[in-house]
Amino acid sequence: MFTRVANFCRRVLKRDEEAPEEVETESLMTVIPRESHNISRKDISENALKVLYRLNKAGYEAYLVGGGVRDLLLGKKPKDFDVTTNATPEQMRKLFRNCRLVGRRFRLAHVMFGPEVIEVATFRGHHQMEEAEEEDRNSSQRAQSGMLLRDNIFGSIEDDAQRRDLTINSLYYSVADFTVRDYVGGLQDLQQGVIRMIGDPETRYREDPVRMLRVVRFAAKLEMSIAAETAEPIPRLATLLHDIPPARLFEESLKLLQAGYGYRTYQMMREYQLFQPLFPTLTRGFTEHSDSSMERMLAQVLKNTDTRIQNDMRVNPAFLFAAMFWYPQLESAEQIAQESGLTYYDAFALAMNETLDEACRALAIPKRITTLIRDIWQLQLRMSRRHGKRAWKLMEHPKFRAAYDLLSLRADVENNPELQRLSQWWGEFQAAAPTQQKNMLNTLGDDPAPRRKPRRPRRRAAAPRNNSAP
């Protein structure tokens, strides 16, 4: 009982000490009326509007917030719509029958409309800096590094605006009066093309190191600059990403590299030293002038991926990772073959295990994807074997097309005449009629396989000499 009273007194005294500072840093709300912005309800998802109207009708505050508002103001089509409200998750579950609560670090409501999910979050509040009492740990918990482990502290819309990460993502649209509310200067940053962290950047990065990735991702996506105070701590704190669960980093890696602006993001990640925590295997192969085969492969596959996404074509993370990790895998296979005396095929298989194991320690790449990566890599060894029925059988493999694309990439990256001829042959063979395919196979020649360095035989232990006379 005494401990609880003491903790309560400490909290009251601390609030009194911090009150003047809060008054100084509090920003005034700017209200942008309907006639002064370009957001129209016809550009908003009908399901998001249903959620907003139902919350308002039930007596709650509700706003469209985040990337949806930002993209609408920029004249872009949002990929999703998020809602924030003063209703608690439990109140939302009672209000929406098609609602499920998700998240442990911060509880969210997902309102399901078939394939579309409207994410609804309760206004977040500020944390007290003192240690939480044992009964409060389900609401808020912070690690020694400053990272938030739980974040179920609710507050007002003003608190919520301060708790968001970037100013441009802290704009609120109301269907009650069709205004946009700005509490942190986000509209000005949006107009000036500046990515700025709300609050002290170092503190916010320590709370959640993934925010550093978000800063770079939005700067690359929106082609904006990063404010100096927001950018400065990133290289110093990049190693904090090692504390993030690999499964979460895998999801972030897809957002970074498979969203249509992966090449720009990759360049910025290297600039701010954020690439190494996610891809340590690749970082070891970086050169001063970025001219190694691996780096040229990285640049080309990311540019190709961006082009496919911009043309509304499908992309596969398995192919992306197979291309990115190909040269580390190849180098490892050659080293194992030289040091162990294993056949090249066995060394290649062993290298696959080692390369993917290291990659998965940083990014928890799911097994369904690593299985496809292995298929694409193993097919590289079979692409040169085309005699008889092998070529037709190879084309029946589900990952043949991905393997062929990787072969073509390798030929371009290495500027290797032999690989270029092989890639051209497979390109023509796929497009040819069956009779023409048969002629192509009959004229292959007797040496279709690429030259491989001869393997030195193992030395056998010499038999002991017999020096005695016969």
VEXDREN-7114 format. One record per residue (C-alpha): residue number from 1; residue in one letter; z, x, y. Coordinates in nm, 4 decimals, always signed. Layout:
BEGIN
timi|kemar|c3|c1|c2
NUM|A|Z|X|Y $
...
***
This chain:
BEGIN
timi|kemar|c3|c1|c2
1|M|+0.0000|+0.0000|+0.0000 $
2|F|+0.0913|+0.2826|+0.2377 $
3|T|-0.2466|+0.4505|+0.1670 $
4|R|-0.4380|+0.1338|+0.2550 $
5|V|-0.2476|+0.0948|+0.5853 $
6|A|-0.3100|+0.4616|+0.6703 $
7|N|-0.6831|+0.4283|+0.5954 $
8|F|-0.7029|+0.1141|+0.8102 $
9|C|-0.5357|+0.2915|+1.1028 $
10|R|-0.7719|+0.5876|+1.0708 $
11|R|-1.0712|+0.3543|+1.0824 $
12|V|-0.9453|+0.1751|+1.3952 $
13|L|-0.8714|+0.5045|+1.5732 $
14|K|-1.2116|+0.6459|+1.4770 $
15|R|-1.3906|+0.3377|+1.6097 $
16|D|-1.2029|+0.3746|+1.9388 $
17|E|-1.3045|+0.7422|+1.9612 $
18|E|-1.6704|+0.6738|+1.8842 $
19|A|-1.7080|+0.3598|+2.0973 $
20|P|-1.8137|+0.5381|+2.4213 $
21|E|-2.0790|+0.7379|+2.2344 $
22|E|-2.2200|+0.4208|+2.0780 $
23|V|-2.2462|+0.2595|+2.4213 $
24|E|-2.4338|+0.5627|+2.5531 $
25|T|-2.6848|+0.5753|+2.2667 $
26|E|-2.7417|+0.2002|+2.2420 $
27|S|-3.0993|+0.1172|+2.3380 $
28|L|-3.2134|-0.1981|+2.5125 $
29|M|-3.4330|-0.4419|+2.3260 $
30|T|-3.7895|-0.4876|+2.4472 $
31|V|-3.9466|-0.8260|+2.3772 $
32|I|-4.3266|-0.8362|+2.3685 $
33|P|-4.4429|-1.1970|+2.4235 $
34|R|-4.7287|-1.3537|+2.2260 $
35|E|-4.9874|-1.3010|+2.4985 $
36|S|-4.9126|-0.9265|+2.5136 $
37|H|-4.9746|-0.8346|+2.1463 $
38|N|-5.2536|-0.8901|+1.8953 $
39|I|-5.0573|-1.0238|+1.5949 $
40|S|-5.1831|-1.3592|+1.4677 $
41|R|-5.0405|-1.5711|+1.1863 $
42|K|-5.3860|-1.5986|+1.0306 $
43|D|-5.3621|-1.2257|+0.9479 $
44|I|-5.0250|-1.2686|+0.7727 $
45|S|-4.9867|-1.3575|+0.4065 $
46|E|-4.9265|-1.7290|+0.3533 $
47|N|-4.6455|-1.6450|+0.1120 $
48|A|-4.4737|-1.4219|+0.3676 $
49|L|-4.4952|-1.7074|+0.6185 $
50|K|-4.3421|-1.9461|+0.3611 $
51|V|-4.0444|-1.7104|+0.3201 $
52|L|-3.9988|-1.6734|+0.6959 $
53|Y|-4.0191|-2.0481|+0.7615 $
54|R|-3.7793|-2.1386|+0.4798 $
55|L|-3.5203|-1.8852|+0.5968 $
56|N|-3.5471|-2.0142|+0.9545 $
57|K|-3.5232|-2.3754|+0.8386 $
58|A|-3.2064|-2.2924|+0.6449 $
59|G|-3.0486|-2.1570|+0.9644 $
60|Y|-3.1002|-1.7844|+0.9078 $
61|E|-3.2689|-1.5257|+1.1267 $
62|A|-3.5846|-1.3870|+0.9654 $
63|Y|-3.8473|-1.1417|+1.0836 $
64|L|-4.1578|-0.9691|+0.9545 $
65|V|-4.0773|-0.5970|+0.9733 $
66|G|-4.1966|-0.2474|+0.8904 $
67|G|-4.5454|-0.1385|+0.7911 $
68|G|-4.6871|-0.4909|+0.8070 $
69|V|-4.6052|-0.5256|+1.1769 $
70|R|-4.7175|-0.1683|+1.2474 $
71|D|-5.0548|-0.2153|+1.0773 $
72|L|-5.1177|-0.5530|+1.2437 $
73|L|-5.0532|-0.3971|+1.5847 $
74|L|-5.2975|-0.1178|+1.4968 $
75|G|-5.5616|-0.3707|+1.3925 $
76|K|-5.5385|-0.2686|+1.0252 $
77|K|-5.4978|-0.4909|+0.7207 $
78|P|-5.1456|-0.4505|+0.5762 $
79|K|-5.1203|-0.3879|+0.2028 $
80|D|-4.7923|-0.5844|+0.1839 $
81|F|-4.5493|-0.7779|+0.3994 $
82|D|-4.1737|-0.7162|+0.4157 $
83|V|-3.9163|-0.9541|+0.5589 $
84|T|-3.5666|-0.8871|+0.6924 $
85|T|-3.2953|-1.1466|+0.7501 $
86|N|-2.9245|-1.1987|+0.8066 $
87|A|-2.9033|-1.3914|+0.4770 $
88|T|-2.7282|-1.1978|+0.2000 $
89|P|-2.9019|-1.1338|-0.1342 $
90|E|-2.6866|-1.3980|-0.3019 $
91|Q|-2.7745|-1.6556|-0.0351 $
92|M|-3.1430|-1.5765|-0.0810 $
93|R|-3.1160|-1.6231|-0.4563 $
94|K|-2.9789|-1.9729|-0.3970 $
95|L|-3.2502|-2.0505|-0.1420 $
96|F|-3.5493|-1.9309|-0.3488 $
97|R|-3.5831|-2.0305|-0.7126 $
98|N|-3.8605|-1.7699|-0.7556 $
99|C|-3.6307|-1.4891|-0.6413 $
100|R|-3.4817|-1.1946|-0.8279 $
101|L|-3.2434|-0.9309|-0.6954 $
102|V|-3.3345|-0.5663|-0.7493 $
103|G|-3.2034|-0.2248|-0.6512 $
104|R|-2.8710|-0.0530|-0.6833 $
105|R|-2.8787|+0.1853|-0.3881 $
106|F|-2.9625|-0.1083|-0.1618 $
107|R|-2.9873|-0.4642|-0.2913 $
108|L|-3.3148|-0.6394|-0.2187 $
109|A|-3.4561|-0.9824|-0.2944 $
110|H|-3.8043|-1.0069|-0.4434 $
111|V|-3.9557|-1.3500|-0.3888 $
112|M|-4.2310|-1.3892|-0.6484 $
113|F|-4.5569|-1.5733|-0.5797 $
114|G|-4.7640|-1.4926|-0.8872 $
115|P|-4.8992|-1.1392|-0.8409 $
116|E|-4.7749|-1.1177|-0.4797 $
117|V|-4.4151|-1.0108|-0.4191 $
118|I|-4.2496|-1.0580|-0.0788 $
119|E|-3.9637|-0.8111|-0.0401 $
120|V|-3.6721|-0.9477|+0.1620 $
121|A|-3.3858|-0.7254|+0.2783 $
122|T|-3.0615|-0.8151|+0.4507 $
123|F|-3.0010|-0.6506|+0.7909 $
124|R|-2.8442|-0.3124|+0.7222 $
125|G|-2.5309|-0.1982|+0.9049 $
126|H|-2.3836|+0.1369|+1.0087 $
127|H|-2.1685|+0.3508|+0.7787 $
128|Q|-1.8167|+0.4637|+0.8621 $
129|M|-1.7889|+0.8416|+0.8315 $
130|E|-1.4537|+0.8407|+0.6560 $
131|E|-1.4291|+0.8286|+0.2796 $
132|A|-1.4696|+0.4828|+0.1381 $
133|E|-1.1762|+0.3266|-0.0376 $
134|E|-1.2102|+0.2835|-0.4126 $
135|E|-1.2786|-0.0895|-0.3845 $
136|D|-1.5604|-0.0276|-0.1311 $
137|R|-1.7602|+0.2152|-0.3458 $
138|N|-1.9843|-0.0620|-0.4757 $
139|S|-2.1030|-0.1191|-0.1182 $
140|S|-2.1420|+0.2347|+0.0123 $
141|Q|-2.1204|+0.5788|-0.1402 $
142|R|-2.2285|+0.9181|-0.0095 $
143|A|-2.2700|+1.2503|-0.1927 $
144|Q|-2.1223|+1.5755|-0.0621 $
145|S|-2.4692|+1.6818|+0.0594 $
146|G|-2.4777|+1.3722|+0.2836 $
147|M|-2.7218|+1.1787|+0.0623 $
148|L|-2.6548|+0.8050|+0.0391 $
149|L|-2.5931|+0.6961|-0.3183 $
150|R|-2.5258|+0.3329|-0.2303 $
151|D|-2.6144|+0.1527|+0.0868 $
152|N|-2.5067|-0.2131|+0.0656 $
153|I|-2.3613|-0.2298|+0.4165 $
154|F|-2.4876|-0.5332|+0.6076 $
155|G|-2.5009|-0.5734|+0.9855 $
156|S|-2.6965|-0.7215|+1.2768 $
157|I|-3.0636|-0.6882|+1.3634 $
158|E|-2.9687|-0.4227|+1.6216 $
159|D|-2.7904|-0.2232|+1.3494 $
160|D|-3.0842|-0.2719|+1.1177 $
161|A|-3.3281|-0.1323|+1.3744 $
162|Q|-3.1169|+0.1827|+1.4131 $
163|R|-3.0841|+0.2235|+1.0354 $
164|R|-3.4625|+0.2309|+0.9719 $
165|D|-3.6315|+0.5671|+0.9361 $
166|L|-3.9239|+0.5826|+1.1819 $
167|T|-3.9579|+0.4182|+1.5208 $
168|I|-4.3055|+0.2840|+1.4398 $
169|N|-4.1611|+0.1100|+1.1311 $
170|S|-3.8821|-0.0572|+1.3280 $
171|L|-4.0761|-0.3361|+1.4971 $
172|Y|-3.9893|-0.7013|+1.4266 $
173|Y|-4.2195|-1.0044|+1.4466 $
174|S|-4.0681|-1.3532|+1.4771 $
175|V|-4.2464|-1.6707|+1.3674 $
176|A|-3.9914|-1.8704|+1.5663 $
177|D|-4.1314|-1.7625|+1.9052 $
178|F|-4.4209|-1.5301|+1.8025 $
179|T|-4.2685|-1.2320|+1.9849 $
180|V|-4.2410|-0.8698|+1.8749 $
181|R|-3.9007|-0.7067|+1.9205 $
182|D|-3.8634|-0.3326|+1.9741 $
183|Y|-3.5167|-0.1758|+1.9732 $
184|V|-3.6027|+0.1955|+1.9419 $
185|G|-3.9186|+0.2619|+2.1448 $
186|G|-4.1461|+0.2163|+1.8456 $
187|L|-4.4254|+0.0460|+2.0371 $
188|Q|-4.4560|+0.3375|+2.2803 $
189|D|-4.4661|+0.5888|+1.9910 $
190|L|-4.7295|+0.3750|+1.8199 $
191|Q|-4.9438|+0.3741|+2.1338 $
192|Q|-4.9005|+0.7508|+2.1813 $
193|G|-4.9587|+0.8338|+1.8133 $
194|V|-4.6200|+0.9990|+1.7494 $
195|I|-4.4115|+0.9954|+1.4310 $
196|R|-4.0453|+1.0032|+1.5343 $
197|M|-3.7283|+0.9755|+1.3266 $
198|I|-3.4622|+0.7324|+1.4508 $
199|G|-3.1288|+0.9061|+1.5116 $
200|D|-3.0524|+1.2692|+1.4325 $
201|P|-3.3348|+1.3882|+1.2021 $
202|E|-3.1248|+1.6342|+1.0012 $
203|T|-2.8569|+1.3736|+0.9301 $
204|R|-3.1186|+1.1180|+0.8288 $
205|Y|-3.2954|+1.3679|+0.5989 $
206|R|-2.9662|+1.4549|+0.4318 $
207|E|-2.8967|+1.0839|+0.3766 $
208|D|-3.2307|+1.0504|+0.1971 $
209|P|-3.4497|+1.3630|+0.1587 $
210|V|-3.7513|+1.1467|+0.0660 $
211|R|-3.7709|+1.0622|+0.4372 $
212|M|-3.9271|+1.4059|+0.4905 $
213|L|-4.2108|+1.3041|+0.2592 $
214|R|-4.2473|+0.9746|+0.4437 $
215|V|-4.2780|+1.1528|+0.7789 $
216|V|-4.5627|+1.3685|+0.6477 $
217|R|-4.7261|+1.0782|+0.4637 $
218|F|-4.7399|+0.8518|+0.7685 $
219|A|-4.8539|+1.1372|+0.9939 $
220|A|-5.1442|+1.2007|+0.7544 $
221|K|-5.2201|+0.8331|+0.6929 $
222|L|-5.2203|+0.7286|+1.0589 $
223|E|-5.3531|+1.0646|+1.1875 $
224|M|-5.0556|+1.0985|+1.4203 $
225|S|-4.8554|+1.3980|+1.5368 $
226|I|-4.4915|+1.4577|+1.4398 $
227|A|-4.2373|+1.4785|+1.7220 $
228|A|-4.0953|+1.8322|+1.7556 $
229|E|-3.7341|+1.7331|+1.6866 $
230|T|-3.8446|+1.5323|+1.3822 $
231|A|-4.0527|+1.8193|+1.2401 $
232|E|-3.8150|+2.1118|+1.3020 $
233|P|-3.5575|+2.0550|+1.0217 $
234|I|-3.8127|+1.9764|+0.7489 $
235|P|-3.8924|+2.3323|+0.6249 $
236|R|-3.5188|+2.4161|+0.6305 $
237|L|-3.4203|+2.1076|+0.4309 $
238|A|-3.7182|+2.0838|+0.1940 $
239|T|-3.5072|+2.2097|-0.0993 $
240|L|-3.2952|+1.8918|-0.0755 $
241|L|-3.5781|+1.7210|-0.2632 $
242|H|-3.4488|+1.8938|-0.5771 $
243|D|-3.1587|+1.6425|-0.5629 $
244|I|-3.3956|+1.3437|-0.5894 $
245|P|-3.4482|+1.1990|-0.9396 $
246|P|-3.7827|+1.3196|-1.0843 $
247|A|-3.8862|+0.9600|-1.1596 $
248|R|-3.8625|+0.8709|-0.7910 $
249|L|-4.0541|+1.1853|-0.6932 $
250|F|-4.3327|+1.0900|-0.9345 $
251|E|-4.3750|+0.7554|-0.7588 $
252|E|-4.3696|+0.9303|-0.4220 $
253|S|-4.6342|+1.1791|-0.5396 $
254|L|-4.8740|+0.8933|-0.6118 $
255|K|-4.8158|+0.7488|-0.2637 $
256|L|-4.8793|+1.0931|-0.1157 $
257|L|-5.1911|+1.1909|-0.3094 $
258|Q|-5.3519|+0.8665|-0.4273 $
259|A|-5.3588|+0.6499|-0.1182 $
260|G|-5.6852|+0.7586|+0.0433 $
261|Y|-5.5574|+1.0444|+0.2588 $
262|G|-5.4350|+1.2845|-0.0086 $
263|Y|-5.6141|+1.5959|+0.1184 $
264|R|-5.4630|+1.5696|+0.4692 $
265|T|-5.1230|+1.4999|+0.3136 $
266|Y|-5.1549|+1.8037|+0.0854 $
267|Q|-5.2308|+2.0263|+0.3847 $
268|M|-4.9288|+1.8971|+0.5744 $
269|M|-4.7031|+1.9303|+0.2709 $
270|R|-4.7983|+2.2974|+0.2455 $
271|E|-4.7418|+2.3424|+0.6188 $
272|Y|-4.3894|+2.1970|+0.6003 $
273|Q|-4.3027|+2.3578|+0.2625 $
274|L|-4.2706|+2.0204|+0.0879 $
275|F|-4.5235|+2.0934|-0.1859 $
276|Q|-4.3086|+2.3421|-0.3780 $
277|P|-4.0242|+2.1018|-0.4768 $
278|L|-4.2778|+1.8599|-0.6264 $
279|F|-4.5255|+2.1089|-0.7751 $
280|P|-4.3522|+2.4437|-0.8394 $
281|T|-4.6100|+2.5385|-1.1054 $
282|L|-4.8927|+2.5146|-0.8529 $
283|T|-4.7077|+2.6770|-0.5649 $
284|R|-4.6752|+3.0016|-0.7609 $
285|G|-5.0557|+3.0295|-0.7626 $
286|F|-5.1049|+2.9911|-0.3864 $
287|T|-5.2858|+3.2771|-0.2120 $
288|E|-5.2897|+3.3962|+0.1486 $
289|H|-5.6359|+3.2594|+0.2203 $
290|S|-5.6186|+2.9559|-0.0139 $
291|D|-5.9270|+3.0816|-0.1987 $
292|S|-5.8143|+3.0889|-0.5626 $
293|S|-5.9894|+2.8682|-0.8179 $
294|M|-5.6776|+2.6539|-0.8451 $
295|E|-5.6578|+2.5977|-0.4684 $
296|R|-6.0286|+2.5172|-0.4457 $
297|M|-5.9809|+2.2717|-0.7328 $
298|L|-5.6848|+2.1088|-0.5553 $
299|A|-5.8821|+2.0638|-0.2350 $
300|Q|-6.1911|+1.9275|-0.4109 $
301|V|-6.0159|+1.6823|-0.6431 $
302|L|-5.8095|+1.5418|-0.3544 $
303|K|-6.1190|+1.5015|-0.1358 $
304|N|-6.2992|+1.3284|-0.4229 $
305|T|-5.9999|+1.0992|-0.4805 $
306|D|-5.9898|+1.0055|-0.1114 $
307|T|-6.3619|+0.9227|-0.1191 $
308|R|-6.3242|+0.7010|-0.4270 $
309|I|-6.0344|+0.5073|-0.2730 $
310|Q|-6.2181|+0.4602|+0.0561 $
311|N|-6.5118|+0.3193|-0.1438 $
312|D|-6.2798|+0.0807|-0.3358 $
313|M|-6.3321|+0.2696|-0.6620 $
314|R|-6.0641|+0.3114|-0.9272 $
315|V|-5.8602|+0.6292|-0.9530 $
316|N|-5.6517|+0.7553|-1.2429 $
317|P|-5.3408|+0.9710|-1.1927 $
318|A|-5.4039|+1.1318|-1.5327 $
319|F|-5.7347|+1.2766|-1.4123 $
320|L|-5.5798|+1.3920|-1.0835 $
321|F|-5.2986|+1.5780|-1.2592 $
322|A|-5.5341|+1.7141|-1.5275 $
323|A|-5.7472|+1.8717|-1.2543 $
324|M|-5.4518|+1.9944|-1.0487 $
325|F|-5.2805|+2.1679|-1.3418 $
326|W|-5.5952|+2.2910|-1.5214 $
327|Y|-5.5904|+2.6515|-1.4007 $
328|P|-5.2158|+2.7103|-1.4565 $
329|Q|-5.2689|+2.5649|-1.8055 $
330|L|-5.5686|+2.7921|-1.8671 $
331|E|-5.3859|+3.1021|-1.7459 $
332|S|-5.0880|+3.0207|-1.9656 $
333|A|-5.3123|+2.9718|-2.2726 $
334|E|-5.4828|+3.3084|-2.2208 $
335|Q|-5.1500|+3.4843|-2.1772 $
336|I|-5.0030|+3.3273|-2.4915 $
337|A|-5.3155|+3.4170|-2.6914 $
338|Q|-5.2954|+3.7818|-2.5829 $
339|E|-4.9223|+3.8210|-2.6384 $
340|S|-4.8731|+3.6214|-2.9586 $
341|G|-5.1863|+3.6876|-3.1596 $
342|L|-5.2332|+3.3129|-3.2131 $
343|T|-5.5804|+3.1627|-3.2270 $
344|Y|-5.7030|+3.0455|-2.8883 $
345|Y|-5.6856|+2.6796|-2.9976 $
346|D|-5.3187|+2.7129|-3.1009 $
347|A|-5.2353|+2.9074|-2.7840 $
348|F|-5.4071|+2.6353|-2.5785 $
349|A|-5.1975|+2.3648|-2.7476 $
350|L|-4.8761|+2.5612|-2.6871 $
351|A|-4.9696|+2.6182|-2.3225 $
352|M|-5.0220|+2.2440|-2.2753 $
353|N|-4.6657|+2.1805|-2.3856 $
354|E|-4.5228|+2.4452|-2.1523 $
355|T|-4.7293|+2.3427|-1.8497 $
356|L|-4.6539|+1.9715|-1.8825 $
357|D|-4.2859|+2.0304|-1.9597 $
358|E|-4.2456|+2.2260|-1.6361 $
359|A|-4.4403|+1.9663|-1.4387 $
360|C|-4.2226|+1.6868|-1.5798 $
361|R|-3.9016|+1.8634|-1.4806 $
362|A|-4.0018|+1.8190|-1.1160 $
363|L|-4.1948|+1.4924|-1.1538 $
364|A|-4.1085|+1.2617|-1.4406 $
365|I|-4.4728|+1.2044|-1.5344 $
366|P|-4.4706|+0.9183|-1.7892 $
367|K|-4.5776|+0.9921|-2.1446 $
368|R|-4.8700|+0.7497|-2.1200 $
369|I|-5.0144|+0.9781|-1.8497 $
370|T|-4.9342|+1.3142|-2.0122 $
371|T|-5.1054|+1.1898|-2.3302 $
372|L|-5.4249|+1.1263|-2.1332 $
373|I|-5.3955|+1.4647|-1.9609 $
374|R|-5.3823|+1.6340|-2.3019 $
375|D|-5.6932|+1.4429|-2.4140 $
376|I|-5.8872|+1.5491|-2.1039 $
377|W|-5.7831|+1.9142|-2.1489 $
378|Q|-5.8590|+1.9282|-2.5211 $
379|L|-6.2033|+1.7799|-2.4635 $
380|Q|-6.2849|+2.0784|-2.2402 $
381|L|-6.2803|+2.2933|-2.5554 $
382|R|-6.5172|+2.0556|-2.7340 $
383|M|-6.7755|+1.9999|-2.4592 $
384|S|-6.9785|+2.3062|-2.5575 $
385|R|-7.0045|+2.1969|-2.9250 $
386|R|-7.3014|+1.9632|-2.9214 $
387|H|-7.4919|+2.0201|-3.2481 $
388|G|-7.5608|+1.7454|-3.4962 $
389|K|-7.3619|+1.4279|-3.4340 $
390|R|-7.0923|+1.5997|-3.2287 $
391|A|-7.2400|+1.5060|-2.8904 $
392|W|-7.2619|+1.1349|-2.9758 $
393|K|-6.9145|+1.1386|-3.1306 $
394|L|-6.7742|+1.3090|-2.8215 $
395|M|-6.9224|+1.0456|-2.5934 $
396|E|-6.7362|+0.7771|-2.7892 $
397|H|-6.4008|+0.9277|-2.6897 $
398|P|-6.2175|+0.7001|-2.4400 $
399|K|-6.1566|+0.9922|-2.2016 $
400|F|-6.5019|+1.1473|-2.2288 $
401|R|-6.6037|+1.0440|-1.8765 $
402|A|-6.2874|+1.1946|-1.7265 $
403|A|-6.3416|+1.5128|-1.9287 $
404|Y|-6.7016|+1.5341|-1.8073 $
405|D|-6.5881|+1.4895|-1.4447 $
406|L|-6.3384|+1.7741|-1.4871 $
407|L|-6.6121|+1.9926|-1.6410 $
408|S|-6.8339|+1.9238|-1.3370 $
409|L|-6.5489|+2.0053|-1.1013 $
410|R|-6.4839|+2.3334|-1.2817 $
411|A|-6.8532|+2.4258|-1.2587 $
412|D|-6.8562|+2.3645|-0.8826 $
413|V|-6.5225|+2.5356|-0.8153 $
414|E|-6.6023|+2.8481|-1.0175 $
415|N|-6.9731|+2.8563|-0.9304 $
416|N|-7.0198|+2.9515|-1.2962 $
417|P|-7.3888|+2.9312|-1.4104 $
418|E|-7.2917|+2.8701|-1.7730 $
419|L|-7.0588|+2.5816|-1.6831 $
420|Q|-7.3176|+2.4457|-1.4408 $
421|R|-7.5841|+2.4380|-1.7136 $
422|L|-7.3406|+2.2689|-1.9531 $
423|S|-7.2412|+2.0101|-1.6912 $
424|Q|-7.6068|+1.9404|-1.6068 $
425|W|-7.6919|+1.8993|-1.9763 $
426|W|-7.4143|+1.6438|-2.0309 $
427|G|-7.5166|+1.4564|-1.7167 $
428|E|-7.8747|+1.4268|-1.8418 $
429|F|-7.7674|+1.3472|-2.1980 $
430|Q|-7.5571|+1.0485|-2.0878 $
431|A|-7.8459|+0.8990|-1.8896 $
432|A|-8.1156|+0.9652|-2.1526 $
433|A|-8.2596|+0.7182|-2.4026 $
434|P|-8.1624|+0.7690|-2.7710 $
435|T|-8.4955|+0.9341|-2.8624 $
436|Q|-8.4694|+1.1694|-2.5677 $
437|Q|-8.1087|+1.2486|-2.6621 $
438|K|-8.2274|+1.3474|-3.0102 $
439|N|-8.4894|+1.5823|-2.8627 $
440|M|-8.2266|+1.7376|-2.6371 $
441|L|-8.0062|+1.8098|-2.9384 $
442|N|-8.2960|+1.9576|-3.1385 $
443|T|-8.3763|+2.2042|-2.8596 $
444|L|-8.0232|+2.3258|-2.8039 $
445|G|-8.0699|+2.6689|-2.9590 $
446|D|-7.8444|+2.8548|-3.1924 $
447|D|-7.5703|+2.9646|-2.9537 $
448|P|-7.4333|+2.6634|-2.7650 $
449|A|-7.0761|+2.7874|-2.7540 $
450|P|-6.9520|+2.9852|-2.4515 $
451|R|-6.8801|+3.3475|-2.5087 $
452|R|-6.5204|+3.4171|-2.5851 $
453|K|-6.3419|+3.7478|-2.5803 $
454|P|-6.2997|+3.8821|-2.9342 $
455|R|-5.9405|+3.8802|-3.0473 $
456|R|-5.8007|+4.2088|-3.1659 $
457|P|-5.6673|+4.1894|-3.5223 $
458|R|-5.2976|+4.2367|-3.5721 $
459|R|-5.1819|+4.5790|-3.6716 $
460|R|-5.0413|+4.5935|-4.0191 $
461|A|-4.7421|+4.8059|-4.0952 $
462|A|-4.8575|+5.1344|-4.2526 $
463|A|-4.7577|+5.1884|-4.6127 $
464|P|-4.5062|+5.4730|-4.6614 $
465|R|-4.6718|+5.7978|-4.7523 $
466|N|-4.6041|+5.9580|-5.0856 $
467|N|-4.5749|+6.3317|-5.0260 $
468|S|-4.4958|+6.4220|-5.3868 $
469|A|-4.7665|+6.5980|-5.5813 $
470|P|-4.9515|+6.3959|-5.8476 $
***
